[in-house]
Amino acid sequence: MKRKKGFYSISVVAKMFDVHQQTVRMYEKEGLISPSRSSGNTRLFSEEDVDRLEEVINLTHKMGVNLAGVEIILKLQKKIKRMQDEINKTFTELSEESDVFTREAKKQAERLGQIKRENIGKGKGMSIDIKAFTHEDEPTSQGKATKGKKEEQQDEKSGWEIEYNDD
């Protein structure tokens, strides 16, 4: 069963925060809060409106910020939240792309190892230089994979740099 969200009247909200109703009206006039209206034009404060009003009252009454300052602070908070959401989305996308590239690199390294083993079995000499690196590091040499040695796989956060040389 879904619970309906309640709304508060201006008198209830004013009592909650021990401010005059006219103060609440002034904050609305300044655009700092925007409660919805009933069909009879009565202000209806949702939980979100009450939270916003609490923040405005805290800034003005307890921290001494004037209304212009409150407006700037609220706009900056909104902008910061939007930017943080964009950053989080970008990091998620980059992480997913990195995982795809890492899996593909591992597949290619395995394929090169298979080709090497097939060619060694045919008597052809060759070497594969595999350099593993993490996203934070520069490539570091892990040594040459030579006849009879197995290539070591790296963990999920690593990539591969492979040189293929015919001898």
Biotite code that builds the C-alpha atoms (Angstrom):
import biotite.structure as struc

atoms = struc.array([
    struc.Atom([0.000, 0.000, 0.000], chain_id="A", res_id=1, res_name="MET", atom_name="CA", element="C"),
    struc.Atom([1.379, 3.375, -1.012], chain_id="A", res_id=2, res_name="LYS", atom_name="CA", element="C"),
    struc.Atom([1.404, 6.102, 1.576], chain_id="A", res_id=3, res_name="ARG", atom_name="CA", element="C"),
    struc.Atom([0.256, 9.535, 0.452], chain_id="A", res_id=4, res_name="LYS", atom_name="CA", element="C"),
    struc.Atom([2.596, 12.403, 1.116], chain_id="A", res_id=5, res_name="LYS", atom_name="CA", element="C"),
    struc.Atom([1.197, 15.037, 3.425], chain_id="A", res_id=6, res_name="GLY", atom_name="CA", element="C"),
    struc.Atom([1.181, 18.769, 3.061], chain_id="A", res_id=7, res_name="PHE", atom_name="CA", element="C"),
    struc.Atom([1.415, 21.417, 5.735], chain_id="A", res_id=8, res_name="TYR", atom_name="CA", element="C"),
    struc.Atom([-0.346, 24.769, 5.935], chain_id="A", res_id=9, res_name="SER", atom_name="CA", element="C"),
    struc.Atom([1.578, 27.989, 6.443], chain_id="A", res_id=10, res_name="ILE", atom_name="CA", element="C"),
    struc.Atom([0.438, 28.233, 10.061], chain_id="A", res_id=11, res_name="SER", atom_name="CA", element="C"),
    struc.Atom([1.776, 24.761, 10.871], chain_id="A", res_id=12, res_name="VAL", atom_name="CA", element="C"),
    struc.Atom([5.083, 25.447, 9.123], chain_id="A", res_id=13, res_name="VAL", atom_name="CA", element="C"),
    struc.Atom([5.496, 28.795, 10.882], chain_id="A", res_id=14, res_name="ALA", atom_name="CA", element="C"),
    struc.Atom([4.930, 27.101, 14.265], chain_id="A", res_id=15, res_name="LYS", atom_name="CA", element="C"),
    struc.Atom([7.417, 24.342, 13.382], chain_id="A", res_id=16, res_name="MET", atom_name="CA", element="C"),
    struc.Atom([10.198, 26.885, 13.017], chain_id="A", res_id=17, res_name="PHE", atom_name="CA", element="C"),
    struc.Atom([8.937, 29.490, 15.479], chain_id="A", res_id=18, res_name="ASP", atom_name="CA", element="C"),
    struc.Atom([8.727, 32.219, 12.835], chain_id="A", res_id=19, res_name="VAL", atom_name="CA", element="C"),
    struc.Atom([5.915, 34.539, 11.822], chain_id="A", res_id=20, res_name="HIS", atom_name="CA", element="C"),
    struc.Atom([3.756, 33.540, 8.843], chain_id="A", res_id=21, res_name="GLN", atom_name="CA", element="C"),
    struc.Atom([4.735, 36.834, 7.202], chain_id="A", res_id=22, res_name="GLN", atom_name="CA", element="C"),
    struc.Atom([8.389, 35.703, 7.290], chain_id="A", res_id=23, res_name="THR", atom_name="CA", element="C"),
    struc.Atom([7.444, 32.545, 5.401], chain_id="A", res_id=24, res_name="VAL", atom_name="CA", element="C"),
    struc.Atom([5.491, 34.639, 2.867], chain_id="A", res_id=25, res_name="ARG", atom_name="CA", element="C"),
    struc.Atom([8.509, 36.931, 2.415], chain_id="A", res_id=26, res_name="MET", atom_name="CA", element="C"),
    struc.Atom([10.770, 33.937, 1.680], chain_id="A", res_id=27, res_name="TYR", atom_name="CA", element="C"),
    struc.Atom([8.267, 32.819, -0.939], chain_id="A", res_id=28, res_name="GLU", atom_name="CA", element="C"),
    struc.Atom([8.096, 36.322, -2.446], chain_id="A", res_id=29, res_name="LYS", atom_name="CA", element="C"),
    struc.Atom([11.904, 36.371, -2.687], chain_id="A", res_id=30, res_name="GLU", atom_name="CA", element="C"),
    struc.Atom([11.797, 33.024, -4.524], chain_id="A", res_id=31, res_name="GLY", atom_name="CA", element="C"),
    struc.Atom([13.674, 31.111, -1.834], chain_id="A", res_id=32, res_name="LEU", atom_name="CA", element="C"),
    struc.Atom([10.801, 28.655, -1.374], chain_id="A", res_id=33, res_name="ILE", atom_name="CA", element="C"),
    struc.Atom([7.938, 27.754, -3.661], chain_id="A", res_id=34, res_name="SER", atom_name="CA", element="C"),
    struc.Atom([5.135, 25.806, -2.000], chain_id="A", res_id=35, res_name="PRO", atom_name="CA", element="C"),
    struc.Atom([2.340, 24.483, -4.170], chain_id="A", res_id=36, res_name="SER", atom_name="CA", element="C"),
    struc.Atom([-1.160, 25.919, -3.988], chain_id="A", res_id=37, res_name="ARG", atom_name="CA", element="C"),
    struc.Atom([-4.538, 24.316, -3.452], chain_id="A", res_id=38, res_name="SER", atom_name="CA", element="C"),
    struc.Atom([-7.533, 25.056, -5.670], chain_id="A", res_id=39, res_name="SER", atom_name="CA", element="C"),
    struc.Atom([-8.479, 27.710, -3.086], chain_id="A", res_id=40, res_name="GLY", atom_name="CA", element="C"),
    struc.Atom([-4.978, 29.285, -3.416], chain_id="A", res_id=41, res_name="ASN", atom_name="CA", element="C"),
    struc.Atom([-3.852, 28.100, 0.030], chain_id="A", res_id=42, res_name="THR", atom_name="CA", element="C"),
    struc.Atom([-0.102, 27.409, 0.351], chain_id="A", res_id=43, res_name="ARG", atom_name="CA", element="C"),
    struc.Atom([0.671, 23.706, 0.696], chain_id="A", res_id=44, res_name="LEU", atom_name="CA", element="C"),
    struc.Atom([4.154, 22.838, 1.984], chain_id="A", res_id=45, res_name="PHE", atom_name="CA", element="C"),
    struc.Atom([5.546, 19.414, 1.081], chain_id="A", res_id=46, res_name="SER", atom_name="CA", element="C"),
    struc.Atom([8.339, 17.689, 3.014], chain_id="A", res_id=47, res_name="GLU", atom_name="CA", element="C"),
    struc.Atom([10.825, 19.058, 0.463], chain_id="A", res_id=48, res_name="GLU", atom_name="CA", element="C"),
    struc.Atom([9.428, 22.600, 0.947], chain_id="A", res_id=49, res_name="ASP", atom_name="CA", element="C"),
    struc.Atom([9.774, 22.229, 4.713], chain_id="A", res_id=50, res_name="VAL", atom_name="CA", element="C"),
    struc.Atom([13.389, 21.033, 4.330], chain_id="A", res_id=51, res_name="ASP", atom_name="CA", element="C"),
    struc.Atom([14.184, 23.978, 2.073], chain_id="A", res_id=52, res_name="ARG", atom_name="CA", element="C"),
    struc.Atom([12.511, 26.417, 4.479], chain_id="A", res_id=53, res_name="LEU", atom_name="CA", element="C"),
    struc.Atom([14.524, 24.940, 7.338], chain_id="A", res_id=54, res_name="GLU", atom_name="CA", element="C"),
    struc.Atom([17.708, 25.577, 5.379], chain_id="A", res_id=55, res_name="GLU", atom_name="CA", element="C"),
    struc.Atom([16.685, 29.177, 4.615], chain_id="A", res_id=56, res_name="VAL", atom_name="CA", element="C"),
    struc.Atom([15.805, 29.831, 8.268], chain_id="A", res_id=57, res_name="ILE", atom_name="CA", element="C"),
    struc.Atom([19.088, 28.293, 9.418], chain_id="A", res_id=58, res_name="ASN", atom_name="CA", element="C"),
    struc.Atom([21.062, 30.530, 7.040], chain_id="A", res_id=59, res_name="LEU", atom_name="CA", element="C"),
    struc.Atom([19.169, 33.728, 7.896], chain_id="A", res_id=60, res_name="THR", atom_name="CA", element="C"),
    struc.Atom([18.461, 33.378, 11.617], chain_id="A", res_id=61, res_name="HIS", atom_name="CA", element="C"),
    struc.Atom([21.358, 31.281, 12.881], chain_id="A", res_id=62, res_name="LYS", atom_name="CA", element="C"),
    struc.Atom([24.163, 32.184, 10.489], chain_id="A", res_id=63, res_name="MET", atom_name="CA", element="C"),
    struc.Atom([23.183, 35.797, 9.811], chain_id="A", res_id=64, res_name="GLY", atom_name="CA", element="C"),
    struc.Atom([23.168, 35.524, 6.006], chain_id="A", res_id=65, res_name="VAL", atom_name="CA", element="C"),
    struc.Atom([21.030, 38.121, 4.225], chain_id="A", res_id=66, res_name="ASN", atom_name="CA", element="C"),
    struc.Atom([18.412, 37.082, 1.660], chain_id="A", res_id=67, res_name="LEU", atom_name="CA", element="C"),
    struc.Atom([20.654, 37.844, -1.326], chain_id="A", res_id=68, res_name="ALA", atom_name="CA", element="C"),
    struc.Atom([23.355, 35.650, 0.205], chain_id="A", res_id=69, res_name="GLY", atom_name="CA", element="C"),
    struc.Atom([20.860, 32.859, 0.835], chain_id="A", res_id=70, res_name="VAL", atom_name="CA", element="C"),
    struc.Atom([19.780, 33.007, -2.797], chain_id="A", res_id=71, res_name="GLU", atom_name="CA", element="C"),
    struc.Atom([23.390, 32.751, -3.981], chain_id="A", res_id=72, res_name="ILE", atom_name="CA", element="C"),
    struc.Atom([24.123, 29.870, -1.588], chain_id="A", res_id=73, res_name="ILE", atom_name="CA", element="C"),
    struc.Atom([21.063, 27.918, -2.711], chain_id="A", res_id=74, res_name="LEU", atom_name="CA", element="C"),
    struc.Atom([21.894, 28.458, -6.396], chain_id="A", res_id=75, res_name="LYS", atom_name="CA", element="C"),
    struc.Atom([25.490, 27.349, -5.832], chain_id="A", res_id=76, res_name="LEU", atom_name="CA", element="C"),
    struc.Atom([24.334, 24.238, -3.953], chain_id="A", res_id=77, res_name="GLN", atom_name="CA", element="C"),
    struc.Atom([22.048, 23.353, -6.852], chain_id="A", res_id=78, res_name="LYS", atom_name="CA", element="C"),
    struc.Atom([24.857, 23.900, -9.352], chain_id="A", res_id=79, res_name="LYS", atom_name="CA", element="C"),
    struc.Atom([27.298, 21.832, -7.282], chain_id="A", res_id=80, res_name="ILE", atom_name="CA", element="C"),
    struc.Atom([24.795, 18.970, -7.067], chain_id="A", res_id=81, res_name="LYS", atom_name="CA", element="C"),
    struc.Atom([24.223, 19.063, -10.839], chain_id="A", res_id=82, res_name="ARG", atom_name="CA", element="C"),
    struc.Atom([27.979, 19.074, -11.495], chain_id="A", res_id=83, res_name="MET", atom_name="CA", element="C"),
    struc.Atom([28.540, 16.218, -9.016], chain_id="A", res_id=84, res_name="GLN", atom_name="CA", element="C"),
    struc.Atom([25.853, 14.187, -10.771], chain_id="A", res_id=85, res_name="ASP", atom_name="CA", element="C"),
    struc.Atom([27.598, 14.827, -14.123], chain_id="A", res_id=86, res_name="GLU", atom_name="CA", element="C"),
    struc.Atom([30.983, 13.831, -12.680], chain_id="A", res_id=87, res_name="ILE", atom_name="CA", element="C"),
    struc.Atom([29.531, 10.636, -11.211], chain_id="A", res_id=88, res_name="ASN", atom_name="CA", element="C"),
    struc.Atom([27.919, 9.790, -14.549], chain_id="A", res_id=89, res_name="LYS", atom_name="CA", element="C"),
    struc.Atom([31.215, 10.415, -16.397], chain_id="A", res_id=90, res_name="THR", atom_name="CA", element="C"),
    struc.Atom([33.195, 8.239, -13.958], chain_id="A", res_id=91, res_name="PHE", atom_name="CA", element="C"),
    struc.Atom([30.645, 5.448, -14.329], chain_id="A", res_id=92, res_name="THR", atom_name="CA", element="C"),
    struc.Atom([30.875, 5.619, -18.121], chain_id="A", res_id=93, res_name="GLU", atom_name="CA", element="C"),
    struc.Atom([34.700, 5.675, -18.032], chain_id="A", res_id=94, res_name="LEU", atom_name="CA", element="C"),
    struc.Atom([34.780, 2.729, -15.663], chain_id="A", res_id=95, res_name="SER", atom_name="CA", element="C"),
    struc.Atom([32.503, 0.715, -17.939], chain_id="A", res_id=96, res_name="GLU", atom_name="CA", element="C"),
    struc.Atom([34.619, 1.591, -20.999], chain_id="A", res_id=97, res_name="GLU", atom_name="CA", element="C"),
    struc.Atom([37.797, 0.675, -19.126], chain_id="A", res_id=98, res_name="SER", atom_name="CA", element="C"),
    struc.Atom([36.361, -2.704, -18.194], chain_id="A", res_id=99, res_name="ASP", atom_name="CA", element="C"),
    struc.Atom([35.468, -3.359, -21.841], chain_id="A", res_id=100, res_name="VAL", atom_name="CA", element="C"),
    struc.Atom([38.969, -2.397, -23.027], chain_id="A", res_id=101, res_name="PHE", atom_name="CA", element="C"),
    struc.Atom([40.608, -4.512, -20.320], chain_id="A", res_id=102, res_name="THR", atom_name="CA", element="C"),
    struc.Atom([38.562, -7.586, -21.256], chain_id="A", res_id=103, res_name="ARG", atom_name="CA", element="C"),
    struc.Atom([39.342, -7.064, -24.955], chain_id="A", res_id=104, res_name="GLU", atom_name="CA", element="C"),
    struc.Atom([43.060, -6.645, -24.247], chain_id="A", res_id=105, res_name="ALA", atom_name="CA", element="C"),
    struc.Atom([43.079, -9.866, -22.251], chain_id="A", res_id=106, res_name="LYS", atom_name="CA", element="C"),
    struc.Atom([41.342, -11.700, -25.099], chain_id="A", res_id=107, res_name="LYS", atom_name="CA", element="C"),
    struc.Atom([43.929, -10.378, -27.559], chain_id="A", res_id=108, res_name="GLN", atom_name="CA", element="C"),
    struc.Atom([46.795, -11.371, -25.237], chain_id="A", res_id=109, res_name="ALA", atom_name="CA", element="C"),
    struc.Atom([45.360, -14.860, -24.935], chain_id="A", res_id=110, res_name="GLU", atom_name="CA", element="C"),
    struc.Atom([45.021, -15.052, -28.727], chain_id="A", res_id=111, res_name="ARG", atom_name="CA", element="C"),
    struc.Atom([48.642, -13.958, -29.189], chain_id="A", res_id=112, res_name="LEU", atom_name="CA", element="C"),
    struc.Atom([49.727, -16.603, -26.694], chain_id="A", res_id=113, res_name="GLY", atom_name="CA", element="C"),
    struc.Atom([47.803, -19.209, -28.674], chain_id="A", res_id=114, res_name="GLN", atom_name="CA", element="C"),
    struc.Atom([49.429, -18.061, -31.951], chain_id="A", res_id=115, res_name="ILE", atom_name="CA", element="C"),
    struc.Atom([52.847, -18.223, -30.283], chain_id="A", res_id=116, res_name="LYS", atom_name="CA", element="C"),
    struc.Atom([52.248, -21.747, -29.024], chain_id="A", res_id=117, res_name="ARG", atom_name="CA", element="C"),
    struc.Atom([51.036, -22.842, -32.467], chain_id="A", res_id=118, res_name="GLU", atom_name="CA", element="C"),
    struc.Atom([54.117, -21.348, -34.165], chain_id="A", res_id=119, res_name="ASN", atom_name="CA", element="C"),
    struc.Atom([56.503, -22.804, -31.613], chain_id="A", res_id=120, res_name="ILE", atom_name="CA", element="C"),
    struc.Atom([54.929, -26.196, -32.282], chain_id="A", res_id=121, res_name="GLY", atom_name="CA", element="C"),
    struc.Atom([55.738, -25.668, -35.984], chain_id="A", res_id=122, res_name="LYS", atom_name="CA", element="C"),
    struc.Atom([59.382, -24.948, -35.129], chain_id="A", res_id=123, res_name="GLY", atom_name="CA", element="C"),
    struc.Atom([59.244, -21.190, -35.633], chain_id="A", res_id=124, res_name="LYS", atom_name="CA", element="C"),
    struc.Atom([61.017, -19.068, -33.046], chain_id="A", res_id=125, res_name="GLY", atom_name="CA", element="C"),
    struc.Atom([59.335, -15.909, -31.836], chain_id="A", res_id=126, res_name="MET", atom_name="CA", element="C"),
    struc.Atom([58.873, -13.870, -28.714], chain_id="A", res_id=127, res_name="SER", atom_name="CA", element="C"),
    struc.Atom([56.092, -11.774, -27.299], chain_id="A", res_id=128, res_name="ILE", atom_name="CA", element="C"),
    struc.Atom([56.987, -8.937, -24.932], chain_id="A", res_id=129, res_name="ASP", atom_name="CA", element="C"),
    struc.Atom([54.035, -8.344, -22.644], chain_id="A", res_id=130, res_name="ILE", atom_name="CA", element="C"),
    struc.Atom([53.959, -5.172, -20.591], chain_id="A", res_id=131, res_name="LYS", atom_name="CA", element="C"),
    struc.Atom([51.254, -4.908, -17.999], chain_id="A", res_id=132, res_name="ALA", atom_name="CA", element="C"),
    struc.Atom([50.080, -1.643, -16.531], chain_id="A", res_id=133, res_name="PHE", atom_name="CA", element="C"),
    struc.Atom([47.372, -0.345, -14.283], chain_id="A", res_id=134, res_name="THR", atom_name="CA", element="C"),
    struc.Atom([45.295, 2.743, -15.003], chain_id="A", res_id=135, res_name="HIS", atom_name="CA", element="C"),
    struc.Atom([47.453, 4.775, -12.605], chain_id="A", res_id=136, res_name="GLU", atom_name="CA", element="C"),
    struc.Atom([50.856, 3.534, -13.844], chain_id="A", res_id=137, res_name="ASP", atom_name="CA", element="C"),
    struc.Atom([52.960, 3.741, -16.917], chain_id="A", res_id=138, res_name="GLU", atom_name="CA", element="C"),
    struc.Atom([53.544, 0.384, -18.644], chain_id="A", res_id=139, res_name="PRO", atom_name="CA", element="C"),
    struc.Atom([56.065, -1.764, -16.761], chain_id="A", res_id=140, res_name="THR", atom_name="CA", element="C"),
    struc.Atom([57.822, -4.697, -18.335], chain_id="A", res_id=141, res_name="SER", atom_name="CA", element="C"),
    struc.Atom([56.782, -8.087, -17.055], chain_id="A", res_id=142, res_name="GLN", atom_name="CA", element="C"),
    struc.Atom([59.491, -9.839, -19.071], chain_id="A", res_id=143, res_name="GLY", atom_name="CA", element="C"),
    struc.Atom([59.480, -11.742, -22.319], chain_id="A", res_id=144, res_name="LYS", atom_name="CA", element="C"),
    struc.Atom([57.294, -14.718, -22.831], chain_id="A", res_id=145, res_name="ALA", atom_name="CA", element="C"),
    struc.Atom([59.592, -17.275, -24.390], chain_id="A", res_id=146, res_name="THR", atom_name="CA", element="C"),
    struc.Atom([59.360, -20.868, -25.475], chain_id="A", res_id=147, res_name="LYS", atom_name="CA", element="C"),
    struc.Atom([57.676, -22.947, -22.782], chain_id="A", res_id=148, res_name="GLY", atom_name="CA", element="C"),
    struc.Atom([56.723, -20.048, -20.489], chain_id="A", res_id=149, res_name="LYS", atom_name="CA", element="C"),
    struc.Atom([53.122, -19.089, -19.792], chain_id="A", res_id=150, res_name="LYS", atom_name="CA", element="C"),
    struc.Atom([51.917, -15.497, -20.045], chain_id="A", res_id=151, res_name="GLU", atom_name="CA", element="C"),
    struc.Atom([50.570, -14.254, -16.738], chain_id="A", res_id=152, res_name="GLU", atom_name="CA", element="C"),
    struc.Atom([47.206, -12.531, -16.732], chain_id="A", res_id=153, res_name="GLN", atom_name="CA", element="C"),
    struc.Atom([46.703, -9.338, -14.769], chain_id="A", res_id=154, res_name="GLN", atom_name="CA", element="C"),
    struc.Atom([43.753, -8.414, -12.540], chain_id="A", res_id=155, res_name="ASP", atom_name="CA", element="C"),
    struc.Atom([40.657, -6.520, -13.760], chain_id="A", res_id=156, res_name="GLU", atom_name="CA", element="C"),
    struc.Atom([42.221, -3.066, -13.184], chain_id="A", res_id=157, res_name="LYS", atom_name="CA", element="C"),
    struc.Atom([45.170, -3.667, -15.511], chain_id="A", res_id=158, res_name="SER", atom_name="CA", element="C"),
    struc.Atom([45.781, -3.315, -19.208], chain_id="A", res_id=159, res_name="GLY", atom_name="CA", element="C"),
    struc.Atom([48.206, -4.881, -21.635], chain_id="A", res_id=160, res_name="TRP", atom_name="CA", element="C"),
    struc.Atom([50.841, -3.587, -23.981], chain_id="A", res_id=161, res_name="GLU", atom_name="CA", element="C"),
    struc.Atom([52.128, -6.309, -26.264], chain_id="A", res_id=162, res_name="ILE", atom_name="CA", element="C"),
    struc.Atom([54.992, -6.361, -28.742], chain_id="A", res_id=163, res_name="GLU", atom_name="CA", element="C"),
    struc.Atom([55.050, -9.236, -31.216], chain_id="A", res_id=164, res_name="TYR", atom_name="CA", element="C"),
    struc.Atom([58.419, -10.056, -32.775], chain_id="A", res_id=165, res_name="ASN", atom_name="CA", element="C"),
    struc.Atom([59.306, -12.780, -35.251], chain_id="A", res_id=166, res_name="ASP", atom_name="CA", element="C"),
    struc.Atom([62.807, -14.205, -34.628], chain_id="A", res_id=167, res_name="ASP", atom_name="CA", element="C"),
])
